[in-house]
């Protein structure tokens, strides 16, 4: 029997009921509704399930650290964060050919906090900030909090559209360009070397600072082009964290940049949060990264996700839902709906059944955004998800004006 919401949705894609559920989905995907009592499935979520992460190794690190006093004292002595983790990051930079000194690395509470600090430091109200379309779902809200004027550039399978990028640099004169180049969120694309060179050159010519978020880098089976490696941290600021690969609760991020930027960011962090990164969290992350464990763990995780990705494509195919591209790594699939379907309405219909999808409108403002959904392949295994999807699509929720392309 059809519910009143279903009846309303048939007649109007903008029904109040649908919009209420869409707001619930959007807040859930953005991590703002963790206290929801309803049992839910979340194939639109931006984190891996706990059983994919190295919980045992994290617990071992905590036990070992608990036997010493170092982690509990480090915060008051090391302004830029504990040296152990920063030295590990130093080695990781060296492995990709980036020459950086220890004083150029600042630990933060997360990559989001790192980005917030950068915006506080470099962006004034009304400044233009350039982002990808589509881009990570929290960027619009964060930049809005800093009263920035947001301009977007279309993202292609090789990175940002370089012609559009050049046009925007000339017309909008942005202060920053924020992107993630490895396993791009939400598309899963990786930056090509040719595009990387063009972007760095254009940004340098027009005096635009690039903020490169490397949070998904370890999911790549083969390293793609990096802007920081091409630029040497002159006009590029690198941020990252290990919340996607080690723990979403043991929060620790970092910024690597020119020394004057790091000094400014460190002072700002001290003024706003005293100690940006938890010394304990930094020591836990450093312990997990040390030795041979992490490399073997990530190799196995990449293999596991490759199988899940293949299975997800197969499961979605009968619905006419197809990936925009098949990523080389990571756990996202950016998928196009069949012609005539609206992602917001489909997400609202699934939310009414306890399934939280991530519609494309969370990630971009282009006309084609309503034709896309982002799926987390590690959370796309429960049959109830596909039952909910089928019921929502059978209603032909919210006729779309047609699919476009990013």
C-alpha positions in Angstrom: 0.0 0.0 0.0 1.3 3.4 -1.0 2.1 5.8 1.9 1.0 9.5 1.9 4.6 10.5 1.3 4.8 8.3 -1.8 1.6 9.7 -3.1 2.9 13.3 -2.6 6.2 12.5 -4.2 4.4 11.2 -7.3 2.8 14.5 -7.8 5.7 16.8 -6.8 9.4 16.4 -6.6 9.4 19.3 -4.1 7.0 17.8 -1.6 7.6 18.9 2.0 8.0 15.3 3.1 10.7 14.7 0.5 12.6 17.8 1.5 12.5 17.0 5.2 14.1 13.6 4.5 16.6 15.1 2.1 17.8 17.5 4.8 18.1 14.5 7.1 20.2 12.6 4.6 22.4 15.6 3.9 23.0 16.2 7.6 23.8 12.6 8.1 26.3 12.5 5.2 28.0 15.6 6.6 28.4 14.0 10.0 25.9 16.2 11.8 23.3 13.7 13.0 25.2 11.0 14.7 22.6 10.8 17.5 19.8 9.6 15.2 17.9 6.8 17.0 16.5 5.1 13.9 18.4 2.1 12.6 19.9 3.2 9.2 22.0 1.9 6.4 24.5 4.5 5.0 25.9 3.7 1.6 26.4 7.4 1.1 28.8 7.7 4.1 32.3 9.2 3.7 34.1 6.7 6.0 34.9 3.0 5.9 33.2 0.6 8.3 35.1 -0.1 11.6 35.9 -3.6 10.5 37.9 -2.4 7.6 40.2 -0.3 9.8 43.1 -1.5 11.9 41.4 -1.4 15.2 43.6 -4.1 16.8 46.8 -2.2 15.8 45.3 1.1 17.2 44.5 -0.7 20.5 48.0 -2.1 20.6 49.5 1.4 20.1 47.3 2.8 22.9 48.5 0.1 25.3 52.1 0.7 24.5 51.8 4.5 24.7 49.9 4.2 28.0 53.1 2.7 29.6 55.0 5.9 29.0 54.6 9.6 29.9 55.9 11.0 26.6 52.6 11.3 24.8 51.0 13.1 27.7 53.8 15.7 27.9 54.7 16.4 24.3 52.0 19.0 23.6 53.5 21.6 25.8 57.0 21.2 24.4 56.5 20.9 20.6 54.7 23.9 19.1 54.3 22.2 15.7 53.3 18.8 17.1 55.2 15.7 18.2 58.4 15.2 16.2 57.9 11.5 15.8 54.9 11.8 13.5 56.3 14.9 11.7 59.5 12.9 10.9 57.4 10.1 9.5 55.6 12.7 7.3 59.0 14.1 6.3 60.0 10.6 5.0 56.7 10.3 3.1 57.3 13.6 1.4 60.8 12.6 0.5 59.5 9.4 -1.1 57.6 11.5 -3.6 60.4 13.9 -4.3 59.3 16.9 -2.1 62.1 18.6 -0.3 60.6 19.8 3.0 62.1 20.6 6.4 60.6 19.5 9.8 59.7 23.1 10.6 57.5 23.2 7.5 55.1 20.6 8.9 52.4 21.5 11.4 50.1 18.9 13.1 46.4 19.8 13.5 43.4 18.1 14.9 42.2 16.9 11.5 42.5 17.8 7.8 39.3 19.8 8.2 40.8 21.8 11.0 43.9 22.3 8.8 41.7 23.8 6.1 39.8 25.9 8.6 43.1 27.4 9.8 44.2 28.1 6.2 40.9 29.9 5.5 41.3 31.9 8.8 44.9 32.8 7.8 44.5 33.5 4.1 40.8 34.3 3.3 39.0 37.5 4.1 35.2 37.9 3.8 34.3 38.3 0.1 37.5 36.7 -1.2 37.0 34.2 -4.0 37.9 30.6 -3.4 37.9 28.2 -6.3 36.7 24.6 -5.8 36.1 21.6 -8.0 32.6 20.8 -9.3 31.9 18.3 -7.8 33.9 18.5 -4.6 33.9 17.2 -1.0 30.6 17.7 0.7 31.8 19.9 3.6 33.7 22.5 1.5 30.7 24.7 0.8 29.7 24.9 4.4 33.2 25.5 5.6 33.9 28.2 3.1 30.5 29.8 3.8 31.4 30.0 7.4 34.4 32.2 6.3 32.1 34.3 4.1 34.1 33.4 1.0 32.7 33.7 -2.4 32.8 30.3 -3.9 33.5 29.7 -7.6 33.8 26.2 -9.1 35.6 24.6 -12.0 34.3 21.5 -13.8 36.2 18.3 -12.9 37.2 15.8 -15.6 38.6 12.3 -15.5 42.1 13.8 -15.6 41.5 16.7 -13.1 40.1 20.2 -13.4 39.2 21.4 -16.8 42.3 23.5 -17.6 40.6 25.8 -20.0 37.8 26.6 -17.5 40.5 26.9 -14.8 42.4 29.5 -16.8 39.2 31.5 -17.5 38.2 31.5 -13.9 41.6 32.6 -12.7 41.4 35.6 -15.1 37.7 36.5 -14.4 37.3 35.8 -10.7 40.9 36.3 -9.4 40.5 33.6 -6.6 42.7 33.7 -3.5 42.8 29.9 -3.1 42.1 26.8 -5.1 41.2 23.8 -2.9 41.3 20.3 -4.4 42.2 16.7 -3.6 44.2 15.3 -6.4 44.5 11.6 -5.5 41.3 9.6 -5.7 39.2 12.7 -6.0 36.1 13.0 -3.8 33.5 12.2 -5.0 34.5 11.2 -8.5 37.4 8.8 -7.7 39.4 10.4 -10.5 43.2 11.0 -10.3 45.1 13.9 -11.6 47.1 13.4 -14.8 50.7 14.6 -15.1 49.8 16.9 -18.0 46.9 18.5 -16.1 49.0 18.8 -12.9 51.7 20.8 -14.8 49.2 23.1 -16.4 47.4 23.8 -13.1 50.6 24.6 -11.2 51.8 26.8 -14.0 48.5 28.7 -14.3 48.2 29.2 -10.5 51.7 30.5 -10.2 51.2 32.9 -13.1 48.0 34.3 -11.5 49.3 34.3 -7.9 46.8 31.7 -6.6 47.7 29.4 -3.7 46.7 25.8 -4.2 45.5 23.8 -1.2 46.0 20.1 -2.0 44.2 17.7 0.3 46.0 14.3 0.2 43.7 12.5 2.6 42.9 9.7 0.1 46.4 9.3 -1.3 47.2 5.9 0.3 44.3 4.3 -1.4 46.0 4.6 -4.8 47.7 1.4 -6.0 50.1 3.6 -8.1 50.9 7.1 -7.2 49.5 9.7 -9.6 50.7 13.3 -10.1 50.9 15.6 -7.1 50.8 19.4 -7.2 53.1 19.7 -4.2 55.7 17.5 -5.8 55.7 19.8 -8.9 55.7 23.0 -7.0 58.0 22.2 -4.0 55.5 23.8 -1.5 56.1 27.3 -2.9 52.6 28.0 -4.1 51.0 24.7 -2.9 49.9 23.9 0.6 49.5 20.2 1.4 47.1 19.0 4.0 46.1 15.5 5.0 45.1 13.2 7.8 44.7 9.4 8.5 41.0 9.4 9.4 40.1 7.5 6.2 42.8 4.8 6.6 43.5 4.4 10.4 40.7 5.8 12.5 37.9 8.3 12.2 38.0 8.9 16.0 41.7 9.2 16.6 41.9 12.5 14.9 45.2 14.0 13.6 45.9 16.0 10.5 48.7 18.1 9.2 49.7 21.1 7.0 52.9 21.3 5.0 53.7 24.6 3.5 56.3 27.4 3.2 57.9 28.3 6.5 56.2 31.7 6.7 52.8 30.1 6.3 53.5 27.5 8.9 54.6 30.1 11.4 51.5 32.1 10.8 49.2 29.0 11.0 51.0 27.8 14.2 50.4 31.1 15.9 46.8 31.1 14.8 46.3 27.5 16.0 47.8 28.4 19.4 45.5 31.4 19.7 42.4 29.4 18.8 42.9 26.0 20.3 46.2 26.1 22.3 47.2 22.7 21.0 45.7 21.8 17.6 46.6 18.1 17.5 46.3 15.8 20.5 49.8 14.6 21.4 48.2 11.2 22.3 46.5 10.9 18.9 49.7 11.9 17.1 51.6 9.2 19.0 49.0 6.6 18.2 49.1 7.4 14.5 52.9 7.4 14.5 52.9 4.0 16.1 50.6 2.5 13.5 52.6 4.1 10.6 55.9 2.8 12.0 57.4 -0.5 10.8 56.0 -2.8 8.1 52.4 -3.1 9.4 50.9 -0.1 7.7 52.2 -0.9 4.2 50.9 -4.5 4.3 47.6 -3.3 5.8 47.0 -0.8 3.0 47.9 -3.3 0.3 45.3 -5.7 1.7 42.7 -2.9 2.1 43.2 -1.8 -1.5 42.7 -5.4 -2.7 39.6 -5.7 -0.6 38.1 -2.5 -1.9 38.9 -3.4 -5.5 36.7 -6.5 -5.0 34.0 -4.5 -3.3 34.1 -1.9 -6.1 33.7 -4.6 -8.8 30.8 -6.1 -6.9 29.1 -2.7 -6.4 29.2 -2.0 -10.1 27.6 -5.4 -10.8 24.9 -4.8 -8.1 24.0 -1.4 -9.5 23.9 -2.3 -13.2 20.4 -3.8 -13.1 19.1 -0.4 -12.0 20.7 1.4 -14.9 23.1 3.1 -12.4 26.6 3.3 -13.9 29.9 4.8 -12.6 31.0 8.0 -14.2 34.4 6.3 -14.3 35.9 3.2 -12.6 38.4 4.6 -10.0 41.9 3.1 -9.6 41.5 3.1 -5.9 39.5 4.4 -2.9 36.0 3.5 -1.8 33.7 5.9 -3.7 31.7 5.4 -6.9 30.3 8.5 -8.5 27.3 7.1 -10.4 24.9 8.5 -13.0 21.2 7.7 -12.7 19.2 6.7 -15.8 17.7 9.6 -17.7 14.6 11.0 -16.0 15.6 10.2 -12.4 16.4 12.8 -9.8 19.0 12.0 -7.2 17.5 14.2 -4.5 14.1 12.5 -4.8 15.6 9.1 -4.9 17.6 9.9 -1.7 14.5 11.2 0.0 12.6 8.0 -0.9 15.4 5.8 0.4 15.7 7.9 3.6 12.1 7.2 4.3 13.1 3.5 4.4 16.1 4.0 6.6 18.7 4.1 3.9 20.9 7.2 3.6 22.2 7.9 0.1 24.4 10.9 -1.0 22.8 12.8 -3.9 25.0 14.7 -6.3 23.7 18.1 -5.1 25.7 17.7 -1.9 28.9 17.9 -4.0 28.2 20.4 -6.8 26.0 23.0 -8.3 26.1 22.0 -12.0 23.0 21.1 -13.8 23.9 17.5 -13.9 24.4 17.1 -10.2 20.8 15.9 -9.7 21.6 13.0 -12.0 24.4 11.6 -9.7 24.7 9.6 -6.5 28.0 8.9 -4.6 28.2 5.4 -3.2 30.6 4.0 -0.6 31.4 0.5 -2.0 32.3 -0.8 1.5 28.8 0.0 2.7 26.9 -1.2 -0.3 26.5 -4.9 0.7 23.2 -5.1 2.5 20.3 -6.3 0.3 17.9 -3.8 2.0 19.7 -1.0 0.3 18.8 -2.3 -3.1 15.3 -3.1 -2.0 14.9 0.6 -1.0 16.5 1.8 -4.1 14.2 -0.3 -6.3 11.1 0.9 -4.5 12.2 4.5 -4.8 13.1 4.2 -8.5 9.8 2.4 -9.3 8.0 5.6 -8.3 10.2 7.4 -10.9 10.9 9.9 -8.2 11.3 13.5 -9.3 11.6 13.6 -13.1 14.9 15.1 -14.0 15.5 17.5 -16.9 18.2 15.2 -18.2 21.6 14.0 -17.4 24.7 16.0 -18.1 28.4 15.2 -17.7 31.1 16.6 -15.4 
